Amino acid sequence: MKNILSKITVGLLIGTLSVSCSKFEEINTSPTAATENQVKPEYFLNNSIIGSQQDPHVAERVFVIYWKTAARQHYLNSLNMGIDDDSYTGDYWRYLSEWLNNANAAIEIADKQTANGTAQPYNENIKQVARIWRVYLMSELTDNFGPAPVAAFQGKNPEFNSVKDVYYFMLDELKDATSKIDEKISSTDIVAYDAAYKFNWENWIRYANSMRMRLSMRMSEVDAAKAKSEFEAAVATNKFIENKDHNFGVQEKDGWDPLTGVMSRGWNTQLLSATLNNIFIGLGGVKTENQFDNPDLIAKIKDENDLGIRYLNNFSTMSNDPSQGYYLDGLPNKMDPRAYKAFFVPGNTSDPQYWAAASNQAASIKVSDTRTDEVNTKYTWNAFSTGTWGGKASTIVFRGQNGRIPGMINKFRTSTQKRLFFASWESYFLIAEAGLKGWATPMSDKQAYEKGIEQNFEYWGAEAHLAEYLSSSNYNRVGTSVKYDHTTEPSATFSVKYKDAYTGANGTAQIAYPSNTIYKNGTVKNDKLTKIITQKYIASFPYLPLEAWSDHRRLGLPFFENPAVEQPIATMPQITSGNYSKNQLNFFPQRLRYPSSFKNADQANYDKAVTFLGGEDQIFTPLWWAKKQ
């Protein structure tokens, strides 16, 4: 294809251009021999959008194993323990390069057709949309790896730039591109070539402004003046993603191609994480009995202070997970109503969203050489810490076992949903945080906070519980409540009752609310920012793990428990038996390492990228916008 595509860099190993648009089938010549007049920018743009949906090969590796694990959206040991796979990362680097190449091609072809007089009336708008979309792809690249080549995204020979420079460029691109879209231009003839918005120009402008809000907030801890200016300018347009009709989403479909659901592989069990569990339990004060009508299930609901059976010799106690050491032989008394809609209750097969593969509720706990407890986990609710459980792991068939632990509901596994890239509730949580900072916003921080929750409740079909939820001052397991004006800190501990697994005796205990020492030195659990980010975190499930991970890297919120360290973690020597009870920034992954393919192909640019990174090319090296202490 004559001069259409420009390389991002030798190190960004661009593969062959695989265009999914059927329109290319109408080109009788080879795509690599086609002229600018035979191809259209909308074909390349749509191919980029569809490709970034991620086919099952790369989705399992990046979306599930990397992003969802780093965001604690499920139980898995991988990036959370400093474990990566260079082949996985290299595949993602190659795929992402292809998506960027297609976005660049759309821009270059649009320019060429304008220059040679073959452009359609909508040509300029497509170019601006491609620039907006390219910014999203750039943000994926820089938020995962760090320093990236700005010039490459302009179709030029690249040199790597700092993350700050990339962010400034992205914000400029969004502002300029939206100013050049003519909403009066008809897009009737090309709606089939936009998998996201069908070339609804207004929605693309809304998406760009919401992206400006997202990126501005990301840099707010390190470049407050620039962040404030950019955010205020974006939100002042009054054209951002405000409701579900504006959401940026791509429809999934069954099969094995880029439109196949990102969480559709049956071997990815995607079980409830301890992080989500501790956030969900008690949050909002909504009783479990009011969320079900199954009498057998309701009969299994425990008292609010009942943690079930204590197995200190079998379950890890070397994390700062407040629920560690206990098996809840029933259901929590109160629960965020989205929890039971996002995760199935083991054995609750009457739930139409129950995952059929979770068919085995039989667990076992070897108490001694002469005693093994056979446990039926039907209608129970448990989640366990990641990390190393040492010899304790060999005594149980429970932790990480499908069917015994709540798992992600079925509909997100069947390629029937829209993969969301930006939803309206995120706009409102961003506005809430901006309002809390004192920035100029179209509504108060409280109004935006409650609006974000309301819209996410609508997504989950939980509206019936909204009023009760918003007024609740009930604390969850990490000491946070929902009511925005309720900022009273919890007491240091909460009282629980249990039955000892080894003696059968009933007992009581005082459990400390965990101290999130990477946020305000662990002294604050229930301030307004914690509430906002807690709700934003919940709402990120299941399609926005990268955003949830980014917020944790930026703020240290919400509370993530440390991996258990019953034995040393070879890939995380910084966490030990002497410091696991407190959080440290380097206990949590900060980025992906550059793939070896990049280093091997372009040592000079690799060296420059690492210099801009300001630390080693390692998982625990923080990015420019992230917390440093």
C-alpha positions as CSV (number, residue, x, y, z in Angstrom):
1,M,0.0,0.0,0.0
2,K,1.8,3.0,-1.3
3,N,3.2,5.1,1.6
4,I,0.0,4.6,3.7
5,L,1.4,3.0,6.8
6,S,4.3,4.3,8.8
7,K,6.2,2.3,11.3
8,I,5.8,3.1,15.0
9,T,9.3,1.9,15.6
10,V,11.5,-1.0,14.7
11,G,11.0,-2.2,18.2
12,L,7.2,-2.1,17.9
13,L,7.1,-5.2,15.9
14,I,4.3,-4.5,13.5
15,G,2.7,-7.6,12.2
16,T,0.8,-8.1,9.0
17,L,-2.2,-5.9,8.6
18,S,-5.2,-8.0,9.2
19,V,-8.3,-6.0,8.3
20,S,-11.6,-7.4,9.6
21,C,-13.8,-5.1,7.6
22,S,-15.5,-7.1,4.8
23,K,-15.3,-4.0,2.6
24,F,-11.7,-5.0,1.8
25,E,-13.0,-8.1,0.1
26,E,-14.3,-5.7,-2.6
27,I,-10.7,-4.7,-3.5
28,N,-9.6,-7.0,-6.2
29,T,-6.0,-6.2,-5.8
30,S,-3.8,-7.3,-2.9
31,P,-4.3,-4.9,0.1
32,T,-0.5,-4.3,0.1
33,A,-0.8,-3.2,-3.6
34,A,-3.9,-1.0,-3.2
35,T,-3.7,2.7,-3.8
36,E,-4.9,5.4,-1.5
37,N,-8.0,5.9,-3.6
38,Q,-9.1,2.3,-3.3
39,V,-9.1,2.2,0.5
40,K,-11.0,4.4,2.9
41,P,-9.9,5.8,6.3
42,E,-13.0,4.4,8.0
43,Y,-11.9,0.8,7.2
44,F,-8.7,1.2,9.0
45,L,-10.3,3.0,11.9
46,N,-12.9,0.3,12.4
47,N,-10.3,-2.3,12.2
48,S,-8.3,-0.6,15.0
49,I,-11.4,-0.3,17.2
50,I,-12.4,-3.9,16.6
51,G,-8.9,-5.2,17.1
52,S,-8.5,-3.5,20.4
53,Q,-11.5,-5.4,21.7
54,Q,-8.8,-8.2,22.0
55,D,-9.2,-11.7,20.6
56,P,-9.1,-14.6,23.1
57,H,-5.4,-15.1,22.6
58,V,-4.3,-11.7,23.9
59,A,-7.4,-11.0,26.0
60,E,-6.6,-14.0,28.3
61,R,-3.0,-12.9,28.7
62,V,-3.5,-9.2,29.2
63,F,-7.1,-8.4,30.2
64,V,-7.6,-11.4,32.4
65,I,-4.2,-12.5,33.7
66,Y,-2.5,-9.1,33.8
67,W,-5.2,-6.3,34.3
68,K,-7.8,-8.1,36.3
69,T,-5.2,-9.6,38.6
70,A,-3.4,-6.3,39.1
71,A,-6.8,-4.6,39.8
72,R,-7.8,-7.5,42.2
73,Q,-11.0,-8.1,40.2
74,H,-10.5,-11.9,40.7
75,Y,-8.4,-14.4,42.6
76,L,-5.2,-15.3,40.7
77,N,-1.5,-15.3,41.4
78,S,0.4,-13.5,38.6
79,L,1.2,-9.9,38.2
80,N,0.1,-9.3,41.9
81,M,3.2,-11.3,42.9
82,G,5.6,-9.8,40.4
83,I,5.1,-12.6,37.9
84,D,4.8,-11.9,34.2
85,D,5.5,-13.8,31.0
86,D,7.6,-12.1,28.3
87,S,5.7,-14.0,25.6
88,Y,2.4,-12.6,26.9
89,T,3.8,-9.1,27.0
90,G,5.4,-9.4,23.6
91,D,2.1,-10.5,22.1
92,Y,0.3,-7.6,23.6
93,W,3.0,-5.2,22.4
94,R,2.6,-6.6,18.8
95,Y,-1.2,-6.4,18.9
96,L,-1.2,-2.9,20.3
97,S,1.2,-1.8,17.6
98,E,-1.1,-3.1,15.0
99,W,-4.1,-1.2,16.4
100,L,-2.0,2.0,16.5
101,N,-0.8,1.4,13.0
102,N,-4.4,1.1,11.7
103,A,-5.4,4.3,13.6
104,N,-2.4,6.1,12.0
105,A,-3.3,4.7,8.6
106,A,-6.8,6.1,8.9
107,I,-5.3,9.6,9.6
108,E,-2.8,9.4,6.8
109,I,-5.3,8.1,4.2
110,A,-7.7,10.9,5.2
111,D,-4.9,13.5,4.7
112,K,-3.9,12.0,1.3
113,Q,-7.5,11.9,0.0
114,T,-8.0,15.5,1.1
115,A,-4.8,16.5,-0.8
116,N,-5.7,14.6,-4.0
117,G,-9.3,15.7,-4.1
118,T,-10.9,12.3,-3.6
119,A,-12.2,12.9,0.0
120,Q,-15.8,12.3,0.9
121,P,-17.6,15.1,2.9
122,Y,-17.1,13.2,6.1
123,N,-13.4,12.6,5.5
124,E,-12.2,15.3,7.9
125,N,-14.5,14.1,10.7
126,I,-13.2,10.5,10.3
127,K,-9.6,11.9,10.7
128,Q,-10.5,13.6,13.9
129,V,-12.3,10.5,15.3
130,A,-9.2,8.5,14.4
131,R,-7.1,11.0,16.4
132,I,-9.4,10.6,19.4
133,W,-9.2,6.9,19.2
134,R,-5.5,6.9,18.8
135,V,-5.3,8.8,22.1
136,Y,-7.0,5.9,23.8
137,L,-4.6,3.4,22.4
138,M,-1.7,5.7,23.4
139,S,-3.0,5.7,26.9
140,E,-3.1,1.9,27.0
141,L,0.5,1.9,25.9
142,T,1.9,4.5,28.3
143,D,-0.3,3.4,31.3
144,N,0.9,-0.2,30.9
145,F,4.6,0.3,30.0
146,G,5.5,4.0,30.7
147,P,7.6,6.1,28.3
148,A,6.4,5.8,24.7
149,P,7.1,7.4,21.3
150,V,4.9,10.5,20.7
151,A,6.3,11.2,17.2
152,A,5.4,7.7,16.1
153,F,1.7,8.5,16.7
154,Q,2.1,11.3,14.3
155,G,3.4,9.1,11.5
156,K,7.0,10.1,12.0
157,N,10.2,8.2,12.8
158,P,10.0,7.8,16.5
159,E,12.1,8.5,19.6
160,F,10.8,7.7,23.0
161,N,9.3,10.4,25.2
162,S,8.6,10.7,28.9
163,V,5.2,9.8,30.2
164,K,4.6,13.4,31.0
165,D,5.3,14.4,27.4
166,V,2.9,11.6,26.2
167,Y,0.2,12.9,28.5
168,Y,0.6,16.5,27.3
169,F,0.4,15.3,23.7
170,M,-2.7,13.2,24.3
171,L,-4.5,16.1,26.0
172,D,-3.6,18.5,23.1
173,E,-4.8,15.9,20.6
174,L,-8.2,15.5,22.2
175,K,-8.8,19.2,22.5
176,D,-7.7,19.9,18.9
177,A,-9.6,17.0,17.4
178,T,-12.9,17.8,19.0
179,S,-12.7,21.4,17.8
180,K,-12.4,20.2,14.2
181,I,-15.4,17.9,14.1
182,D,-18.4,19.2,12.1
183,E,-21.5,17.6,13.7
184,K,-23.6,18.7,10.7
185,I,-21.9,16.3,8.3
186,S,-24.0,13.3,7.5
187,S,-22.5,9.9,8.4
188,T,-25.4,7.8,7.0
189,D,-23.3,6.0,4.4
190,I,-20.6,4.9,6.9
191,V,-22.3,3.8,10.1
192,A,-21.3,0.2,9.5
193,Y,-17.7,1.1,9.8
194,D,-17.7,2.3,13.4
195,A,-18.2,-0.5,15.9
196,A,-18.4,1.9,18.8
197,Y,-20.6,4.9,17.9
198,K,-21.7,4.3,14.3
199,F,-20.1,7.7,13.6
200,N,-22.4,9.6,15.9
201,W,-20.2,12.7,15.9
202,E,-21.6,14.1,19.2
203,N,-20.9,10.9,21.0
204,W,-17.3,10.9,19.8
205,I,-16.9,14.5,21.1
206,R,-18.4,13.4,24.5
207,Y,-16.0,10.5,24.6
208,A,-13.0,12.7,23.9
209,N,-14.0,15.1,26.6
210,S,-14.5,12.3,29.1
211,M,-11.1,11.0,28.1
212,R,-9.6,14.5,28.8
213,M,-11.2,14.2,32.2
214,R,-9.8,10.8,32.8
215,L,-6.3,11.7,31.7
216,S,-6.3,15.0,33.6
217,M,-7.2,13.3,36.8
218,R,-4.6,10.7,36.3
219,M,-1.9,13.3,36.4
220,S,-3.5,15.4,39.2
221,E,-1.1,14.2,41.9
222,V,2.0,15.2,40.1
223,D,0.9,18.1,37.9
224,A,-2.0,19.7,39.7
225,A,-2.2,23.0,37.8
226,K,-2.2,21.4,34.4
227,A,-4.6,18.7,35.5
228,K,-7.0,21.3,36.9
229,S,-6.9,23.5,33.8
230,E,-7.4,20.6,31.4
231,F,-10.2,19.0,33.5
232,E,-12.1,22.2,33.9
233,A,-11.9,23.0,30.2
234,A,-13.2,19.5,29.3
235,V,-16.1,19.4,31.7
236,A,-17.1,23.0,30.9
237,T,-18.1,21.9,27.4
238,N,-21.1,20.1,29.0
239,K,-20.4,17.4,26.4
240,F,-19.1,14.4,28.2
241,I,-20.4,10.9,28.7
242,E,-23.5,11.5,30.8
243,N,-25.7,8.5,30.5
244,K,-25.8,5.0,29.0
245,D,-26.6,6.2,25.5
246,H,-23.2,7.9,25.5
247,N,-21.2,4.9,26.8
248,F,-18.3,3.8,24.7
249,G,-18.8,0.1,24.2
250,V,-18.2,-2.6,21.5
251,Q,-20.6,-5.4,21.1
252,E,-19.2,-8.9,21.7
253,K,-20.0,-11.9,19.6
254,D,-19.2,-15.6,20.0
255,G,-16.3,-17.2,18.1
256,W,-12.6,-16.7,18.1
257,D,-11.8,-13.2,16.7
258,P,-11.4,-9.7,18.1
259,L,-15.1,-9.4,18.9
260,T,-15.1,-12.5,21.1
261,G,-15.7,-11.6,24.7
262,V,-12.5,-10.7,26.7
263,M,-13.5,-13.0,29.6
264,S,-14.9,-15.9,27.6
265,R,-12.4,-18.7,28.1
266,G,-13.9,-21.4,30.2
267,W,-10.6,-22.2,32.0
268,N,-10.4,-18.7,33.4
269,T,-12.5,-19.3,36.6
270,Q,-12.4,-15.6,37.6
271,L,-13.3,-16.2,41.3
272,L,-14.1,-13.5,43.8
273,S,-11.0,-11.7,45.2
274,A,-10.4,-11.0,48.8
275,T,-10.2,-7.3,47.9
276,L,-13.7,-7.2,46.5
277,N,-15.0,-9.4,49.2
278,N,-13.8,-7.1,52.0
279,I,-15.2,-4.1,50.1
280,F,-18.6,-5.7,49.4
281,I,-19.4,-7.2,52.8
282,G,-21.5,-4.8,54.8
283,L,-21.2,-1.9,52.4
284,G,-24.5,-0.1,52.0
285,G,-26.2,-2.0,54.8
286,V,-28.6,-3.9,52.5
287,K,-29.6,-7.2,54.0
288,T,-28.9,-10.3,52.1
289,E,-32.4,-11.6,52.9
290,N,-33.9,-8.7,50.9
291,Q,-31.9,-9.7,47.8
292,F,-33.1,-13.3,47.4
293,D,-36.3,-15.2,47.5
294,N,-34.8,-18.7,47.8
295,P,-35.8,-20.0,51.3
296,D,-33.0,-22.5,51.4
297,L,-30.4,-19.8,50.6
298,I,-32.0,-17.3,53.0
299,A,-31.7,-20.0,55.8
300,K,-27.9,-19.9,55.4
301,I,-27.6,-16.2,56.2
302,K,-25.4,-15.6,59.2
303,D,-25.6,-13.0,61.9
304,E,-23.7,-9.8,61.0
305,N,-20.8,-10.4,63.4
306,D,-20.5,-14.1,62.6
307,L,-17.4,-15.1,60.7
308,G,-18.1,-18.8,60.8
309,I,-15.5,-21.4,61.6
310,R,-11.9,-20.4,62.5
311,Y,-9.2,-22.5,60.8
312,L,-6.0,-20.8,61.9
313,N,-3.8,-23.9,61.3
314,N,-5.1,-24.4,57.8
315,F,-5.7,-21.0,56.4
316,S,-3.0,-18.3,55.9
317,T,-2.8,-15.6,58.6
318,M,0.2,-13.9,57.1
319,S,-1.5,-11.1,55.1
320,N,-3.4,-8.0,56.2
321,D,-6.7,-9.4,55.0
322,P,-9.2,-8.8,57.8
323,S,-11.1,-11.9,56.8
324,Q,-8.2,-14.3,56.9
325,G,-8.3,-17.5,59.0
326,Y,-12.1,-18.0,58.8
327,Y,-14.5,-20.1,56.7
328,L,-17.9,-18.5,56.5
329,D,-20.3,-21.5,56.5
330,G,-23.1,-19.4,55.1
331,L,-23.8,-16.0,53.6
332,P,-22.9,-12.5,54.9
333,N,-25.8,-10.7,56.7
334,K,-25.4,-7.5,54.7
335,M,-23.9,-7.0,51.3
336,D,-23.5,-4.4,48.5
337,P,-26.3,-5.4,46.2
338,R,-24.1,-5.5,43.2
339,A,-22.0,-8.3,44.7
340,Y,-24.7,-11.0,44.2
341,K,-25.3,-9.7,40.7
342,A,-21.7,-9.8,39.7
343,F,-20.8,-13.1,41.4
344,F,-22.8,-16.2,41.8
345,V,-23.4,-17.9,45.1
346,P,-21.8,-21.4,45.0
347,G,-24.5,-24.0,44.4
348,N,-27.3,-21.4,43.7
349,T,-28.2,-23.0,40.4
350,S,-31.6,-21.4,40.3
351,D,-29.8,-18.1,39.5
352,P,-30.2,-17.7,35.7
353,Q,-26.7,-16.3,35.6
354,Y,-25.1,-19.2,37.4
355,W,-22.0,-20.6,35.6
356,A,-22.7,-24.2,34.8
357,A,-19.0,-25.2,35.1
358,A,-19.1,-24.3,38.8
359,S,-20.8,-27.6,39.6
360,N,-18.7,-29.0,42.4
361,Q,-19.3,-27.6,45.9
362,A,-17.3,-30.3,47.8
363,A,-14.3,-28.9,49.6
364,S,-12.0,-30.5,52.2
365,I,-9.8,-29.3,55.0
366,K,-7.2,-31.7,56.4
367,V,-7.1,-30.9,60.1
368,S,-4.7,-33.7,61.1
369,D,-3.5,-37.1,59.9
370,T,-6.7,-38.6,61.4
371,R,-9.2,-35.9,60.6
372,T,-10.3,-34.3,57.3
373,D,-13.4,-32.0,57.3
374,E,-15.5,-32.5,54.3
375,V,-17.2,-29.2,53.6
376,N,-20.2,-28.5,51.5
377,T,-19.8,-24.9,50.2
378,K,-23.3,-24.6,48.8
379,Y,-24.8,-21.3,49.7
380,T,-21.6,-20.0,51.3
381,W,-19.5,-16.9,50.6
382,N,-15.7,-16.9,50.9
383,A,-12.6,-15.4,49.3
384,F,-9.0,-16.0,50.1
385,S,-5.8,-14.0,49.9
386,T,-3.4,-14.6,47.1
387,G,0.3,-15.1,47.7
388,T,2.0,-18.2,49.2
389,W,0.2,-20.3,51.7
390,G,3.1,-22.7,52.2
391,G,2.3,-26.1,53.7
392,K,-1.2,-24.9,54.5
393,A,-2.1,-24.9,50.9
394,S,-1.6,-28.7,50.7
395,T,-4.1,-29.3,53.6
396,I,-7.1,-27.9,51.7
397,V,-9.1,-28.4,48.6
398,F,-10.9,-25.1,48.6
399,R,-8.8,-22.0,47.9
400,G,-8.9,-21.2,44.2
401,Q,-11.3,-24.0,43.5
402,N,-14.1,-23.4,41.0
403,G,-17.6,-24.1,42.4
404,R,-16.5,-23.6,46.1
405,I,-15.9,-19.9,45.8
406,P,-18.2,-17.2,44.3
407,G,-17.3,-16.6,40.6
408,M,-18.1,-14.1,37.9
409,I,-21.6,-14.6,36.6
410,N,-22.3,-16.3,33.3
411,K,-23.3,-13.5,31.0
412,F,-19.8,-12.0,31.0
413,R,-18.4,-15.3,29.8
414,T,-20.7,-15.8,26.8
415,S,-19.7,-13.0,24.4
416,T,-23.1,-11.4,24.6
417,Q,-22.4,-8.1,26.3
418,K,-20.8,-4.8,25.2
419,R,-17.2,-4.4,26.3
420,L,-17.2,-1.0,27.9
421,F,-14.2,1.3,27.4
422,F,-15.8,4.3,29.1
423,A,-19.1,4.4,31.0
424,S,-21.1,7.4,32.3
425,W,-20.6,6.6,36.0
426,E,-16.8,7.1,35.5
427,S,-17.5,10.7,34.4
428,Y,-19.5,11.4,37.6
429,F,-16.9,9.8,39.9
430,L,-14.2,12.0,38.1
431,I,-16.4,15.0,38.6
432,A,-16.9,14.1,42.3
433,E,-13.1,13.9,42.8
434,A,-12.6,17.2,41.0
435,G,-15.3,18.8,43.1
436,L,-13.7,17.5,46.2
437,K,-10.4,19.2,45.1
438,G,-12.2,22.5,44.7
439,W,-12.1,22.5,40.9
440,A,-14.9,24.1,38.8
441,T,-17.5,21.4,38.1
442,P,-21.1,21.4,36.9
443,M,-22.4,19.9,40.1
444,S,-21.3,19.3,43.7
445,D,-19.0,16.4,44.6
446,K,-21.8,14.8,46.6
447,Q,-24.3,15.1,43.7
448,A,-21.7,13.6,41.3
449,Y,-20.8,10.8,43.7
450,E,-24.5,9.8,44.1
451,K,-25.1,10.1,40.4
452,G,-22.3,7.8,39.6
453,I,-23.6,5.2,42.1
454,E,-27.1,5.6,40.7
455,Q,-26.0,5.0,37.1
456,N,-23.9,1.9,38.1
457,F,-26.9,0.5,40.1
458,E,-29.0,1.0,36.9
459,Y,-26.4,-1.0,34.9
460,W,-26.7,-3.9,37.5
461,G,-30.5,-3.7,37.9
462,A,-30.1,-2.9,41.6
463,E,-32.1,0.4,41.6
464,A,-34.6,-1.0,44.2
465,H,-31.9,-0.7,46.9
466,L,-30.4,2.6,45.9
467,A,-32.1,4.9,48.5
468,E,-31.2,2.6,51.4
469,Y,-27.7,2.2,50.1
470,L,-26.9,5.9,49.7
471,S,-28.1,6.7,53.2
472,S,-26.1,3.9,54.9
473,S,-23.4,4.5,57.5
474,N,-22.7,0.8,57.8
475,Y,-19.0,0.0,57.5
476,N,-17.5,-2.7,55.3
477,R,-14.7,-4.9,56.3
478,V,-12.1,-2.2,55.5
479,G,-13.9,0.5,57.5
480,T,-15.6,2.5,54.7
481,S,-19.3,3.5,54.5
482,V,-21.4,4.7,51.6
483,K,-23.2,7.8,52.9
484,Y,-21.1,10.7,51.6
485,D,-21.4,13.0,54.5
486,H,-20.7,10.2,57.0
487,T,-17.0,10.6,57.5
488,T,-16.7,9.3,61.0
489,E,-13.8,6.9,61.2
490,P,-14.6,3.4,62.5
491,S,-13.2,2.1,65.8
492,A,-9.9,0.4,65.6
493,T,-11.5,-3.1,65.7
494,F,-14.8,-4.8,65.1
495,S,-16.2,-7.7,67.2
496,V,-16.8,-11.1,65.8
497,K,-18.0,-14.5,66.9
498,Y,-16.9,-17.8,65.5
499,K,-16.6,-21.6,66.2
500,D,-13.1,-23.0,66.6
501,A,-12.5,-25.7,64.0
502,Y,-10.3,-27.8,66.3
503,T,-12.1,-27.7,69.6
504,G,-15.7,-26.9,68.6
505,A,-15.8,-24.2,71.2
506,N,-17.6,-20.9,70.4
507,G,-15.4,-17.8,70.8
508,T,-15.2,-14.1,70.1
509,A,-12.4,-12.0,68.7
510,Q,-11.6,-8.3,68.0
511,I,-10.4,-7.9,64.4
512,A,-8.5,-4.8,63.4
513,Y,-9.7,-2.8,60.4
514,P,-6.7,-2.9,58.1
515,S,-4.4,0.0,58.0
516,N,-4.0,1.2,54.4
517,T,-0.5,2.6,55.1
518,I,0.0,3.9,51.5
519,Y,-2.9,6.3,51.9
520,K,-2.5,9.0,54.5
521,N,-0.2,6.7,56.5
522,G,-3.1,4.4,57.2
523,T,-4.9,6.8,59.5
524,V,-7.9,7.4,57.3
525,K,-10.5,4.8,56.1
526,N,-13.7,6.7,55.6
527,D,-13.0,10.1,54.1
528,K,-14.8,11.4,51.0
529,L,-12.0,10.5,48.6
530,T,-11.9,6.9,49.9
531,K,-15.7,6.7,49.3
532,I,-15.4,8.1,45.8
533,I,-12.6,5.7,44.7
534,T,-14.3,2.7,46.5
535,Q,-17.4,3.3,44.4
536,K,-15.5,3.9,41.2
537,Y,-13.5,0.7,41.9
538,I,-16.7,-1.4,42.3
539,A,-18.2,0.2,39.2
540,S,-15.1,-0.7,37.2
541,F,-16.0,-4.4,37.4
542,P,-15.8,-6.2,35.1
543,Y,-14.7,-4.3,32.0
544,L,-12.5,-1.5,33.3
545,P,-9.7,-3.3,35.3
546,L,-7.0,-1.1,33.8
547,E,-8.7,2.0,35.2
548,A,-9.1,0.4,38.7
549,W,-5.4,-0.6,38.6
550,S,-4.5,2.9,37.6
551,D,-6.4,4.5,40.4
552,H,-4.7,2.2,42.9
553,R,-1.3,3.1,41.5
554,R,-2.2,6.8,41.6
555,L,-3.8,7.0,45.0
556,G,-3.3,3.8,46.9
557,L,-7.1,3.4,46.9
558,P,-9.1,1.4,47.7
559,F,-7.4,-0.9,50.2
560,F,-5.7,-3.9,48.6
561,E,-4.6,-6.6,51.0
562,N,-1.0,-7.9,50.7
563,P,-0.3,-11.3,49.2
564,A,0.1,-13.9,51.9
565,V,3.7,-14.7,52.7
566,E,3.6,-18.1,54.6
567,Q,6.8,-18.7,52.7
568,P,9.0,-16.2,50.8
569,I,7.8,-15.0,47.4
570,A,10.8,-15.3,45.1
571,T,9.5,-12.6,42.8
572,M,8.7,-10.2,45.7
573,P,11.6,-10.4,48.1
574,Q,10.5,-6.9,49.5
575,I,7.6,-8.5,51.4
576,T,8.6,-10.6,54.3
577,S,7.2,-12.3,57.4
578,G,8.2,-9.1,59.3
579,N,6.4,-6.5,57.2
580,Y,3.3,-8.1,55.7
581,S,0.9,-6.4,58.1
582,K,1.5,-3.0,56.5
583,N,1.2,-1.9,52.9
584,Q,4.1,-0.6,50.8
585,L,3.9,0.8,47.2
586,N,6.3,-1.9,46.0
587,F,4.0,-4.6,47.3
588,F,1.8,-3.8,44.3
589,P,2.5,-4.0,40.5
590,Q,3.1,-0.7,38.9
591,R,3.6,-1.5,35.2
592,L,4.4,-4.1,32.6
593,R,8.0,-4.6,31.6
594,Y,9.0,-3.8,28.1
595,P,9.1,-7.0,26.0
596,S,12.4,-8.5,25.1
597,S,11.4,-8.1,21.4
598,F,11.6,-4.3,21.8
599,K,15.0,-4.4,23.5
600,N,16.5,-6.8,21.1
601,A,15.2,-4.8,18.1
602,D,16.1,-1.3,19.2
603,Q,18.5,-1.1,22.1
604,A,19.0,2.7,21.8
605,N,15.3,3.5,22.1
606,Y,14.9,0.9,24.9
607,D,17.7,2.6,26.8
608,K,16.1,6.0,26.3
609,A,12.7,4.6,27.5
610,V,14.3,3.2,30.7
611,T,16.1,6.5,31.3
612,F,12.7,8.3,31.1
613,L,11.2,5.7,33.3
614,G,13.5,6.8,36.1
615,G,14.0,3.4,37.5
616,E,14.7,-0.2,36.4
617,D,12.6,-1.9,33.8
618,Q,10.7,-3.8,36.4
619,I,7.1,-4.5,37.4
620,F,7.4,-2.5,40.7
621,T,8.8,0.7,39.2
622,P,6.1,3.5,39.4
623,L,5.1,5.6,36.5
624,W,5.4,9.4,36.4
625,W,1.8,10.0,37.5
626,A,1.8,7.2,40.2
627,K,2.4,7.5,44.0
628,K,6.1,7.4,44.9
629,Q,5.8,7.2,48.7
